[in-house]
């Protein structure tokens, strides 16, 4: 059976139109709050702080970065215990905040998924009903995030050490540039792989986990089986999802301009652009439908395409 991301998008649009219109403010507001929880921790609006411009005064006075770097290294060596203590405290704080955000996000993923699939706008019921699945999802999400942070940090530190050696005149300049290019390429591949894994976890693993009533680890195995059966459909979906993300970013920018940036306030963003968020969440559900994982009940008078039975090792409960 042909599995088409475009057909799934059309069905998701019709589902969004049926559920969100005619407009009801209280419904949009509740779904906007759930969409905010679903997005929490998954996207970043920008980078904290800003890059310094120009050349530091000390470097200009001393003719290069070498003496400044030597003094910094000497200071770090003299205060190594204090630096390690501050770094350890900062690491614990970052890990605790990351765990909290991901735990809230895990609950939000299943709450918004439940409401989009069933056409409801509940908050307390899906919070309780999907607690076990969300906790399993959180464990995998947190472990994945720790691995991604560790790998990215190792690559960044390696690049920083290479740049430091180049600044101090150690090693060949050409070799250092080549090493930085290789590290940059590895970092880019690492970031793309992490983004694809995050998309798969939220868009497909969580719905499979809910439909099959299994743990996140088991749902990952079922998704990998589907990926082997329908690689083209998933590849096209990812490409179209990137295009949709660009369109959504433009809509967000337009809404911010029209509302004097009020549309950028959390929950307000998800409420104002609820049709876009609702469609995006429903899209993967309709792509999974012909693969044998049906979460969206057909409305009266509407018949969806016949579902293909999932592979034997991917049978939903």
C-alpha positions in Angstrom: 0.0 0.0 0.0 1.2 3.5 -0.9 2.0 5.6 2.2 2.0 9.3 1.2 3.0 12.1 3.5 1.1 14.5 1.3 -2.1 12.5 1.8 -1.4 12.5 5.5 -1.0 16.3 5.4 -4.3 16.7 3.7 -6.1 14.5 6.2 -4.4 16.3 9.1 -5.6 19.6 7.7 -9.1 18.4 7.4 -8.9 17.1 11.0 -7.6 20.4 12.2 -10.4 22.3 10.4 -13.1 20.1 11.9 -11.8 20.4 15.4 -10.8 24.0 15.7 -13.6 25.7 13.7 -15.9 27.3 14.4 -13.6 29.3 16.7 -14.0 28.9 20.5 -11.6 30.9 22.6 -11.5 28.7 25.6 -10.8 25.6 23.5 -8.0 27.4 21.6 -6.5 28.6 24.9 -6.5 25.2 26.5 -4.9 23.6 23.4 -2.4 26.5 23.3 -1.3 25.7 26.8 -0.9 22.0 25.9 1.0 22.9 22.7 3.3 25.0 24.8 4.0 22.1 27.1 4.6 19.9 24.0 7.1 22.4 22.6 8.8 23.1 26.0 12.5 22.4 25.8 12.5 21.3 22.2 13.2 24.7 20.5 15.4 27.6 21.4 14.5 31.1 20.5 18.1 32.2 20.6 21.4 32.1 22.4 21.9 33.6 25.8 24.2 36.5 25.9 25.9 38.0 22.8 29.2 37.7 21.1 31.7 40.4 21.8 32.7 42.5 18.9 36.1 43.9 18.1 39.5 42.9 19.5 40.0 42.9 23.3 42.1 45.9 24.5 44.6 43.6 26.2 45.3 41.7 23.1 45.8 44.9 21.1 48.3 46.2 23.7 50.3 43.0 23.9 50.4 42.3 20.2 48.6 39.0 20.2 46.6 36.5 22.2 49.5 34.4 23.4 50.4 36.4 26.6 46.8 36.7 27.6 46.2 33.0 27.1 49.3 32.2 29.1 48.2 34.4 32.0 44.7 32.8 31.9 46.2 29.3 32.0 48.4 30.3 34.9 45.4 31.7 36.8 43.4 28.5 36.2 46.3 26.4 37.4 46.5 28.4 40.6 42.8 28.2 41.3 42.0 24.7 39.9 40.0 23.5 42.9 37.8 26.6 42.9 37.2 26.3 39.2 36.4 22.6 39.5 33.9 23.3 42.4 32.1 26.1 40.4 32.0 23.9 37.3 30.6 21.0 39.3 27.9 23.2 40.9 27.0 24.6 37.5 26.8 21.2 35.9 24.4 19.9 38.6 22.2 23.0 38.2 22.1 22.6 34.4 21.3 18.9 34.7 18.5 19.5 37.2 16.9 22.2 35.1 17.3 20.0 32.0 15.6 17.1 33.8 12.7 19.3 35.0 12.1 20.8 31.5 12.2 17.4 29.8 9.9 15.9 32.4 7.3 18.6 31.8 7.8 18.3 28.1 7.3 14.5 28.3 4.0 15.0 30.0 3.1 17.7 27.4 3.9 15.5 24.5 1.3 12.9 25.5 -1.3 15.4 26.7 -1.3 17.3 23.4 -1.1 14.1 21.4 -4.1 12.7 23.2 -6.2 15.8 22.7 -5.3 16.1 19.0 -6.0 12.4 18.4 -9.3 12.4 20.2 -10.5 16.0 19.3 -10.8 17.0 23.0 -9.2 19.8 25.0 -8.6 18.2 28.4 -5.7 19.0 30.7 -6.1 17.0 33.9 -7.3 13.7 32.4 -4.4 13.1 30.0 -1.9 14.3 32.7 -3.0 11.4 34.9 -3.9 8.9 32.2 -0.5 8.9 30.4 1.8 9.4 33.4 3.4 6.0 33.0 4.1 6.3 29.3 5.4 9.9 29.8 7.8 8.7 32.5 9.2 6.0 30.2 9.4 8.6 27.4 11.2 11.0 29.8 13.8 8.4 30.7 14.8 7.9 27.1 14.5 11.6 26.3 16.8 12.5 29.2 19.3 9.8 28.4 19.3 10.9 24.7 19.8 14.5 25.8 22.7 13.7 28.0 24.4 11.8 25.2 23.8 14.6 22.8 25.2 17.2 25.3 28.2 15.1 26.0 29.0 14.4 22.4 28.6 18.1 21.4 30.6 19.2 24.4 33.5 16.9 23.5 33.5 18.1 19.9 33.4 21.8 21.0 36.2 21.3 23.6 38.3 19.5 21.0 37.8 22.4 18.6 38.7 24.9 21.3 41.9 23.1 22.1 42.9 23.1 18.5 42.1 26.8 18.2 44.1 27.4 21.4 47.2 25.7 20.0 46.9 27.7 16.8 46.6 31.0 18.8 49.7 30.1 20.8 51.6 29.3 17.6 51.9 25.5 18.3 51.6 23.1 15.4 51.1 24.0 11.8 48.5 26.5 10.7 47.3 24.4 7.8 47.0 21.3 10.0 45.0 23.3 12.6 42.6 24.7 10.0 42.1 21.2 8.5 41.4 19.8 12.0 38.9 22.6 12.7 37.1 21.8 9.4 36.9 18.1 10.2 35.6 18.9 13.7 33.1 21.4 12.3 31.8 18.8 9.9 31.5 16.2 12.6 29.6 18.6 14.8 27.2 19.4 11.9 26.6 15.7 11.3 26.1 15.2 15.0 23.6 18.0 15.3 21.6 16.8 12.2 21.5 13.3 13.6 20.4 14.5 17.0 17.6 16.6 15.4 16.4 13.6 13.4 16.4 11.4 16.4 14.4 14.0 18.4 11.9 14.4 15.6 11.4 10.6 15.4 11.0 10.3 19.2 8.3 12.9 19.4 6.5 12.5 16.0 6.4 8.7 15.8 7.7 6.9 18.9 5.3 8.6 21.3 2.2 7.9 19.1 3.3 4.3 18.6 3.8 4.0 22.4 0.3 5.3 23.0 -1.4 3.2 20.4 0.5 -0.1 21.2 0.5 0.6 25.0 4.2 -0.2 25.3 7.2 1.3 26.9 9.3 3.9 25.0 12.1 1.4 24.4 9.6 -1.1 22.8 8.1 1.7 20.7 11.5 2.6 19.4 11.9 -0.9 18.2 8.5 -0.8 16.5 9.4 2.5 14.8 12.7 1.1 13.5 10.7 -1.8 11.9 8.5 0.7 10.2 11.5 2.8 9.1 12.9 -0.3 7.3 9.5 -0.8 5.5 8.8 2.8 4.5 12.1 4.7 4.3 10.9 6.8 1.4 7.8 8.0 3.1 9.7 9.0 6.2 12.4 10.8 4.1 9.7 12.8 2.3 8.0 13.6 5.6 11.3 15.0 7.0 11.8 17.2 3.9 8.3 18.5 4.0 8.5 19.0 7.8 11.6 21.3 7.2 9.6 23.3 4.7 6.7 23.6 7.1 9.0 24.7 9.9 10.2 27.5 7.7 6.7 28.6 6.8 5.7 28.4 10.5 8.7 30.6 11.4 7.6 33.2 8.8 4.0 33.1 10.2 5.4 33.6 13.7 7.5 36.6 12.5 4.4 38.0 10.8 2.3 37.6 13.9 5.0 39.2 16.0 5.0 42.2 13.7 1.2 42.6 13.7 0.9 42.2 17.5 4.0 44.3 18.5 5.8 41.1 19.6 2.9 40.0 21.9 2.5 36.9 19.8 6.0 35.8 21.1 4.8 35.4 24.7 4.6 31.7 25.7 1.2 30.1 25.4 0.0 33.2 23.4 2.2 32.0 20.5 0.6 28.6 20.6 -2.9 30.0 21.0 -2.7 32.5 18.1 -1.1 29.9 15.8 -3.1 27.0 17.1 -4.2 25.8 13.6 -0.6 25.4 12.5 0.5 23.6 15.7 -2.6 21.4 15.6 -2.0 20.5 12.0 1.7 19.7 12.7 0.9 17.4 15.6 -1.8 15.6 13.6 0.3 15.1 10.5 2.5 12.2 11.8 -0.6 10.5 13.3 -2.2 10.3 9.8 1.1 9.1 8.3 1.1 6.3 10.9 -2.5 5.4 10.1 -1.9 3.3 6.9 1.1 1.7 8.7 -1.3 0.1 11.2 -1.2 2.5 14.0 -4.6 4.3 14.1 -5.0 6.9 16.9 -7.6 9.2 15.3 -11.2 8.0 15.2 -12.9 8.6 11.9 -15.7 11.3 12.2 -19.3 10.4 11.2 -19.6 10.3 7.4 -15.8 10.2 6.8 -14.0 7.1 5.7 -10.2 7.0 5.8 -8.1 4.9 3.5 -7.9 1.2 4.5 -5.1 0.5 6.9 -2.3 -1.8 6.1 -1.5 -4.4 8.7 1.7 -3.7 10.5 4.6 -6.2 10.3 4.4 -9.2 12.6 7.0 -7.7 15.0 5.2 -4.4 15.0 1.7 -5.5 15.9 0.0 -2.9 18.1 -2.0 -4.1 21.1 
